Amino acid sequence: MSDHERFPGTGRLVAGVAWTVLLLGLWLWGREVTDVQHGIAAPATGDMAAAGRPPDVALPPAHRPLDDALPRRLDIPGLGVRAPVVPRGLDGRGALDPPPFDQPGAVGWYAAGVKPGAAGTALMVGHADTETRPAVFFRISALKPGEKIRVIRDDAEVAEFTVDKVQVLSRDRFDAHQAYGPRTSGRAELRLITCGGSYDRASRSYTANVVVSAYLTGTGV
C-alpha cells in the first residue's frame, strides 16, 4: 500500500504547505530583494491596468492549458522586450531568487513551480533597474489589458498570454495570495513580478511590487 493510498490527503497537504512556504518567501522577496538606487516610474498603488482603460475592453477566451515544456525566452512585443529565461529557485530565506544583478536583461522563472502554458500560475521575476540603467521589467507597469506576452518554449510551441490585470501593490499591505494565487481556476496563468513604487533609501528597498497577471489565450510558432 502506497503512502497516498494510506493517507489520501497527504499529497494535497504537502502541496498546500509548499505553496504556503513559497508565498511567504515571495512576500519576503517583495520586501527585501532589491538593493539598487534608482526608482521606477510607478509611484502609485492599486490596479494600474484599470486606470484610464475603456470599460468595454473585450478580452479573448482562455485557451486550454498546454503540456509541460521549459521556457526559453519571454517576449513582450508592446515593450520591445525579448529576454532569455533562466530557471531560479529559492534563496536561504525561502524567498524566490531573482536573476543576478549582472544579468539585468534576463527573466527568472520559478523552476519548482508551474511551467508557462501549463495549468496553474507560472511565476517570472525580473529587475526593474540596476545602479546604472533600466533592466528587463522597467516598463511592465505600463502594460494594459489585451496586450500580449509570448513565452517561447523548448517544445517549439509559443504560449501566447493576454494581460488581464496590472497591479502595483504596497508592501505595507501586501497580500501574497492576491498577487500570486490563481485568478481563475483551471486556466494557464502567468505572473510577471518586479519592484515598484519609490525607492526608500533608508531601508534600501522599494515601497511596492508591480504584478502583471496574464492568461493563456493561444499558441504560435
C-alpha positions in Angstrom: 0.0 0.0 0.0 1.4 3.4 -1.0 1.5 6.4 1.3 -1.1 8.1 -0.9 -3.4 5.1 -0.7 -2.9 5.0 3.1 -3.4 8.8 3.6 -5.4 10.1 0.6 -5.0 13.7 1.6 -1.2 13.7 2.1 -0.3 14.9 -1.4 -2.7 17.8 -1.3 -1.5 18.7 2.2 2.2 18.7 1.1 1.4 20.7 -2.0 -0.6 23.2 0.2 2.3 23.5 2.7 4.8 24.0 -0.2 2.6 26.7 -1.8 2.3 28.5 1.6 6.0 28.5 2.1 6.6 29.8 -1.4 4.1 32.6 -0.9 5.8 33.6 2.3 9.1 33.6 0.5 7.7 35.7 -2.3 6.4 38.2 0.2 9.8 38.4 1.8 11.3 38.7 -1.7 9.0 41.6 -2.4 10.0 43.4 0.7 13.8 42.9 0.7 15.3 41.6 -2.6 16.3 44.8 -4.3 19.4 46.7 -3.4 19.6 49.3 -6.2 19.4 53.0 -6.2 17.1 54.2 -9.0 13.3 54.4 -8.7 10.9 53.4 -11.5 8.0 55.4 -12.8 5.3 53.6 -10.8 4.7 55.5 -7.6 1.0 54.7 -7.2 -0.5 51.5 -5.9 -3.6 49.6 -6.9 -4.9 48.3 -10.2 -2.8 50.2 -12.7 -4.4 48.4 -15.7 -7.9 49.7 -14.7 -6.8 53.3 -14.7 -7.8 55.0 -17.9 -8.9 52.0 -19.8 -12.2 51.9 -21.6 -14.9 49.9 -19.7 -15.7 47.8 -22.8 -12.2 46.2 -23.4 -13.0 42.7 -24.7 -10.6 40.0 -23.6 -10.3 36.8 -25.6 -11.4 33.4 -24.1 -8.9 31.3 -22.3 -7.1 28.6 -24.3 -6.8 25.1 -22.9 -3.7 24.5 -20.9 -0.7 23.1 -22.7 1.6 20.1 -21.8 4.7 20.9 -19.8 7.6 22.4 -21.6 10.5 24.5 -20.4 10.5 28.3 -21.1 13.4 29.6 -23.2 12.5 33.3 -23.9 10.0 35.9 -22.9 8.7 38.4 -25.4 6.6 41.5 -24.7 6.0 43.0 -28.1 4.4 46.2 -26.9 7.5 47.0 -24.8 10.2 45.7 -27.2 11.3 43.0 -24.6 13.0 39.8 -25.9 14.6 38.3 -22.8 16.2 34.9 -22.1 14.5 32.9 -19.3 16.7 31.4 -16.6 15.5 28.9 -14.0 15.6 30.1 -10.4 14.9 28.5 -7.1 14.6 29.8 -3.5 17.3 31.6 -1.5 18.4 30.8 2.0 15.4 32.6 3.4 12.9 30.7 1.3 12.4 33.7 -1.0 12.3 33.4 -4.8 15.8 34.2 -6.1 15.8 36.6 -9.0 18.4 36.7 -11.7 21.8 38.0 -10.5 22.3 41.8 -10.9 24.9 41.2 -13.6 22.1 39.7 -15.8 19.7 42.7 -15.9 18.2 41.6 -19.2 17.3 38.1 -18.0 13.9 36.9 -16.6 13.9 34.4 -13.8 11.3 31.6 -13.8 10.5 29.7 -10.6 11.6 26.3 -11.8 10.0 24.3 -9.0 6.6 25.7 -9.9 4.3 25.7 -12.9 5.7 25.7 -16.4 4.4 28.6 -18.5 1.4 27.4 -20.6 0.6 24.5 -18.3 -2.4 24.7 -15.9 -1.8 26.8 -12.9 0.2 30.0 -12.3 3.7 30.3 -13.6 5.9 32.9 -11.8 8.5 35.0 -13.5 10.6 37.7 -11.9 12.9 40.4 -13.2 14.7 43.5 -12.1 13.3 46.9 -12.8 16.7 48.6 -12.8 20.3 48.4 -11.7 22.5 51.1 -10.2 23.3 52.4 -13.7 20.4 51.6 -16.1 16.9 50.2 -16.6 16.5 46.5 -16.5 14.2 44.0 -18.2 11.0 44.8 -16.3 11.5 48.6 -16.1 8.3 49.4 -18.0 5.9 46.5 -17.2 3.6 48.7 -15.1 2.7 50.4 -18.5 1.1 47.2 -19.8 -2.7 47.3 -20.4 -5.4 44.6 -20.6 -5.4 43.0 -24.0 -1.7 43.3 -24.6 0.3 40.1 -25.4 3.1 38.3 -23.7 4.8 35.4 -25.5 6.8 32.6 -23.9 8.9 30.6 -26.3 9.2 27.0 -25.1 11.6 24.2 -25.7 8.9 22.1 -27.4 8.9 24.6 -30.3 5.5 25.9 -29.2 4.9 29.5 -28.3 2.5 30.1 -25.4 0.6 33.4 -26.0 -0.8 35.1 -23.0 -3.1 38.1 -22.7 -2.7 40.7 -19.9 -5.9 41.0 -17.8 -4.6 42.9 -14.8 -1.7 45.1 -13.7 -1.3 46.0 -10.0 1.2 48.0 -8.0 0.9 46.5 -4.5 2.2 48.4 -1.5 4.5 46.2 0.6 2.9 47.6 3.8 -0.4 45.8 3.0 1.0 43.1 0.7 -1.4 40.1 0.1 0.7 37.2 -1.4 -2.4 35.2 -2.4 -3.9 38.1 -4.3 -0.6 38.7 -6.0 0.5 35.2 -6.9 -2.5 32.9 -6.5 -4.7 31.8 -9.5 -7.3 34.3 -10.7 -9.5 31.7 -12.4 -9.2 28.0 -11.5 -8.2 25.7 -14.3 -6.6 28.3 -16.5 -2.9 28.5 -17.5 -1.8 31.8 -16.0 1.4 33.9 -15.9 2.7 36.4 -13.4 5.4 38.9 -14.1 6.8 40.4 -10.9 9.2 43.3 -10.2 9.9 46.1 -7.8 7.7 49.2 -8.0 6.7 52.4 -6.2 9.5 54.6 -5.0 13.0 53.8 -3.7 13.3 54.1 0.1 17.0 54.9 0.8 16.6 54.3 4.5 15.5 50.7 4.1 17.4 50.3 0.7 14.2 48.8 -0.8 11.3 49.8 -3.0 7.9 50.6 -1.5 5.8 48.3 -3.7 5.7 45.5 -6.2 4.4 45.5 -9.8 2.4 42.4 -10.5 1.3 41.7 -14.1 -1.4 39.0 -14.5 -2.0 37.3 -17.8 -3.6 34.1 -19.0 -3.1 31.7 -21.9 -5.2 32.7 -25.0 -3.4 31.0 -27.9 -0.3 29.3 -29.3 2.1 30.1 -32.1 5.4 29.2 -33.6 
